[in-house]
Amino acid sequence: MPTNRPDMRLTGASVLRDGEMQRRSVAIESGRISKGPLPEVDLTGYLILPGIVDMHGDAFERHIAPRPSAPFPLDQGLLSTDREAAANGVTTAWMAQSWSWEGGHRSPDHAELFLAALDEMRPQLGTDLRVQLRCETHMVDTAHQIIEAVRRHDVGYVVFNNHLDEVMQLAETDVGRLDHWAKQAGRDPQDYLAIVRQTRKQSHRVPRFLCRLAEVFDEMGVLYGSHDDPDAETRETYSMIGAKICEFPLTRAAARLSNAVGDPVVMGAPNVVRGGSQSGNAAAEDLIEAGMCDVLVSDYHYPSLARAAFHLVDRGLRTLPGAWKLISQTPADVMRLSDRGTIDYGRRADLTLINERTRAIEATMVAGRITHMTGDIVTRFLGAAGRLAIAAE
């Protein structure tokens, strides 16, 4: 057994189990939550919480292309993403890779390279990294390509989005932001706009394209949803074709419709931490307070996940179990991962260990394997090293 996945019992901590904080131990055996007597590690003064399940994040793009003109090898970017996620308590994460008309690192060809790189690198990663494909609705000529990519790389999650109208609006109201988007795609703003105008001509083919993908995804067991729904009508249309997950609704009306029909609403944790959307859209905290937000995700900033949970506690909007559920149990349930998201017998030992006084994430464990450790908790584990080593023999 690897030395970074020994059997152990974590004692003295405050543990989130059965929906409440309890003062009890957590036994880990063969990477799962167990009951047996095992060598102990005293974690008095710590919180033991379920590992964070992040349904949507694009912070990985910064590791792959810190600047549009300065890309790095995909394997290095994935390793760096793995480390950053683990350092922030994330145990399972979907990286939101675009399948877009924008080209460059958001093109279908790059998406396939990215998927292949993840397949190759997965054995070296500590975090359970997965891919969500963000498919632009007007990519109508790529139906066969995306279906084959999803099948070949076992992609389990796809979302549909349409940013064409937003780009055209930016051309009239916010040229600076449009220039930024164009540079991110490695294009001149005028060339970027020309591609947008040409792509919009495919609008009449979009409904059939989406319905074809929906039918195939249903057969394959792939989850799918929509992203940046601007209004209730758009959300209702997506829901009717089976795209049940509602990511980042731009308005309360879209979130309200999703909530009314039982579709989970996903919002960004940075939106909570910063006190609102950086784009001026619906505020996540308002939706949470209204009972219309089910899941928080990293979006572009992994540290915001845990910080958002504690922010909700400090604001009196949720207890810690209730706030943490937004980033652990509920996303695991939405993504049909019955082996994680809660601490219970037989479940994977996916854990986030937090210093109760400082709220610093000092250790992360994935299936009992330590993927991140820093701070005072290191001394606790070093003190128990001898007992753990004997148990591993």
Residue pairs with C-beta under 8 A, 6 or more apart in sequence:
1 7
1 392
2 369
3 389
3 392
4 369
4 370
5 31
5 367
5 368
5 369
5 370
6 39
6 388
6 389
6 391
6 392
7 28
7 29
7 30
7 34
7 36
7 38
7 39
7 368
7 388
7 391
7 392
8 27
8 28
8 38
8 39
8 40
8 41
8 384
8 388
8 391
9 25
9 26
9 27
9 28
9 37
9 38
9 39
9 40
9 41
10 25
10 26
10 27
10 28
10 40
10 41
10 43
10 48
10 353
11 25
11 40
11 41
11 42
11 43
11 44
12 23
12 25
12 42
12 43
12 44
12 45
12 46
13 23
13 26
13 43
13 44
13 45
13 46
13 47
13 48
13 353
14 21
14 22
14 23
14 46
14 47
14 48
14 356
15 21
15 22
15 23
15 24
15 25
15 26
15 47
15 48
15 343
16 22
16 47
16 48
16 49
16 50
16 320
16 321
16 324
16 343
17 24
17 342
17 343
17 344
18 344
19 321
19 325
20 321
21 47
21 320
21 321
25 40
26 33
26 48
26 343
26 349
26 351
27 33
27 34
27 35
27 36
27 38
28 34
28 38
28 349
28 365
28 368
29 36
29 38
29 368
30 368
31 348
31 349
31 367
31 368
31 369
32 346
32 347
32 348
32 349
32 367
32 368
33 343
33 344
33 345
33 346
33 347
33 348
33 349
34 345
35 345
38 391
39 384
39 387
39 388
39 390
39 391
40 384
40 387
41 380
41 381
41 383
41 384
41 388
42 380
42 383
42 384
43 353
43 377
43 380
45 355
45 356
45 357
46 353
46 354
46 355
46 356
46 362
46 377
47 320
47 353
47 354
47 355
47 356
48 343
48 351
48 352
48 353
49 89
49 324
49 328
49 343
49 351
49 352
49 353
49 354
50 324
50 328
50 329
50 340
50 341
50 342
50 343
50 350
50 351
50 352
51 89
51 90
51 91
51 92
51 328
51 340
51 350
51 351
51 352
51 364
51 365
51 366
52 88
52 89
52 90
52 91
52 92
52 305
52 306
52 327
52 328
52 352
53 90
53 91
53 92
53 93
53 327
53 328
53 331
53 332
53 335
53 337
53 340
53 341
54 85
54 90
54 92
54 93
54 94
54 297
54 298
54 302
54 305
54 327
54 331
55 94
55 132
55 157
55 266
55 295
55 297
55 331
55 334
55 335
56 94
56 96
56 132
56 159
56 247
56 266
56 297
56 298
56 299
57 85
57 93
57 94
57 95
57 96
57 297
57 298
57 299
57 300
57 302
58 95
58 96
58 299
58 300
59 81
59 84
59 298
59 300
59 301
59 302
60 77
60 78
60 81
60 95
61 105
63 72
63 76
63 77
63 78
63 80
63 81
63 84
64 71
64 72
64 74
64 77
64 105
64 114
65 71
65 72
65 77
65 105
66 72
68 104
68 183
68 184
68 185
68 186
69 186
71 105
74 113
74 114
74 117
74 121
75 117
75 120
75 121
78 117
78 118
78 121
78 125
78 129
79 121
79 124
79 125
81 95
81 127
81 129
82 125
82 126
82 127
82 129
82 371
83 372
84 302
85 93
85 127
85 129
85 302
86 126
86 127
86 364
86 366
86 371
86 372
87 302
87 361
87 364
87 372
87 374
88 298
88 302
88 303
88 305
88 306
88 361
89 305
89 306
89 352
89 354
89 361
89 364
89 372
90 127
90 298
90 302
90 305
90 364
91 127
91 128
91 340
91 350
91 351
91 352
91 364
91 365
91 366
91 371
92 127
92 128
92 130
92 332
92 337
92 340
92 350
93 127
93 128
93 129
93 130
93 298
94 130
94 131
94 132
94 157
94 335
95 118
95 129
95 130
95 131
95 132
96 132
96 134
96 159
97 106
97 111
97 114
97 115
97 131
97 132
97 133
97 134
98 105
98 106
98 107
98 111
98 133
98 134
98 136
99 106
99 107
99 108
99 111
99 133
99 134
99 135
99 136
99 139
99 142
99 146
100 106
100 107
100 134
100 135
100 136
100 139
101 136
101 138
101 139
101 195
101 196
101 199
102 136
102 181
102 184
102 185
102 187
102 192
102 195
103 185
103 186
103 187
103 195
104 110
104 184
104 185
104 186
104 187
106 185
108 139
108 142
108 145
108 146
108 149
111 133
111 149
112 149
112 153
114 131
115 131
115 149
115 152
115 153
115 155
116 153
118 129
118 131
118 153
119 153
122 129
126 366
126 369
126 371
126 372
127 366
127 371
128 366
130 155
130 156
130 157
131 153
131 155
131 157
132 155
132 157
132 158
132 159
133 146
133 149
133 150
133 155
133 157
133 158
133 159
134 158
134 159
134 161
134 227
135 146
135 158
135 159
135 160
135 161
135 213
136 160
136 161
136 162
136 163
136 164
137 160
137 161
137 162
137 206
137 209
137 210
138 162
138 164
138 199
138 200
138 202
138 203
138 206
139 146
139 209
140 202
140 205
140 206
140 209
141 202
143 209
143 212
143 213
146 158
146 213
147 213
147 216
149 155
150 158
150 217
150 220
150 222
151 220
155 222
156 221
156 222
156 223
156 335
157 222
157 223
157 224
157 225
157 335
158 213
158 217
158 222
158 223
158 224
158 225
159 224
159 225
159 226
159 227
159 243
159 245
159 247
160 210
160 224
160 225
160 226
160 227
160 238
160 243
161 226
161 227
161 228
162 206
162 228
163 228
164 196
164 199
164 200
166 228
167 178
167 181
167 192
167 193
167 196
168 193
168 196
168 200
170 177
170 178
170 181
171 178
171 193
175 189
178 189
178 192
178 193
179 189
181 192
182 188
182 189
182 191
182 192
185 192
187 195
210 241
210 243
211 241
213 224
214 224
214 241
214 242
214 243
217 223
217 224
217 242
218 242
223 244
223 245
223 334
223 335
223 336
224 242
224 243
224 244
224 245
225 238
225 243
225 244
225 245
225 246
225 247
225 263
225 266
226 234
226 235
226 238
226 243
226 245
226 246
226 247
227 247
227 248
228 247
228 248
228 249
228 250
229 235
229 238
229 246
229 248
229 249
229 250
229 251
229 254
229 258
230 250
230 251
230 254
231 250
231 251
231 253
231 254
232 251
232 253
232 254
232 256
232 257
234 254
235 246
235 249
235 254
235 257
235 258
235 263
236 257
236 261
238 246
239 246
239 257
239 258
239 261
239 263
244 263
244 264
245 263
245 264
245 266
245 334
246 254
246 255
246 258
246 263
246 264
246 265
246 266
247 266
247 297
248 266
248 267
248 268
248 281
248 299
249 255
249 258
249 265
249 267
249 282
250 281
250 282
251 281
251 282
252 282
252 286
252 287
252 290
252 292
254 282
255 265
255 282
255 287
255 292
255 293
256 292
258 264
258 265
258 292
259 265
259 291
259 292
264 294
264 295
264 330
264 334
265 287
265 292
265 293
265 294
265 295
266 293
266 294
266 295
266 296
266 297
267 282
267 284
267 287
267 288
267 293
267 295
267 296
267 297
268 277
268 284
268 296
268 297
268 298
268 299
268 300
268 304
269 284
269 296
269 297
269 298
269 299
269 301
269 304
269 305
269 307
269 308
269 327
270 278
270 298
270 299
270 300
270 301
270 304
270 308
271 277
271 278
271 283
271 284
271 285
271 299
272 284
272 285
272 288
272 296
272 304
272 308
272 311
272 312
273 301
273 304
273 307
273 308
273 311
275 283
275 285
276 283
276 285
277 283
277 284
284 293
284 296
284 308
285 312
285 315
285 317
287 293
288 312
288 317
288 318
288 326
289 317
293 326
294 326
294 330
294 334
295 326
295 327
295 330
295 331
295 334
296 305
296 308
296 309
296 326
296 327
297 305
297 327
297 331
298 304
298 305
305 327
306 327
306 352
306 354
306 359
306 361
308 323
308 326
308 327
309 318
309 320
309 323
309 324
309 326
309 327
310 320
310 323
310 359
312 318
312 322
312 323
312 326
313 319
313 320
313 323
317 323
318 326
328 341
328 342
329 341
329 342
330 341
331 341
332 338
332 340
332 341
332 342
333 341
339 347
339 348
340 347
340 348
340 350
343 351
348 366
348 367
348 368
349 365
349 367
349 368
350 365
350 366
350 367
351 363
351 364
351 365
352 361
352 363
352 364
353 361
353 362
353 363
353 364
353 365
353 377
354 360
354 361
354 362
355 362
355 375
355 376
355 377
360 375
361 372
362 373
362 374
362 375
362 376
362 377
362 378
363 370
363 372
363 373
363 374
363 377
363 381
364 370
364 371
364 372
364 373
365 371
370 381
373 381
381 388
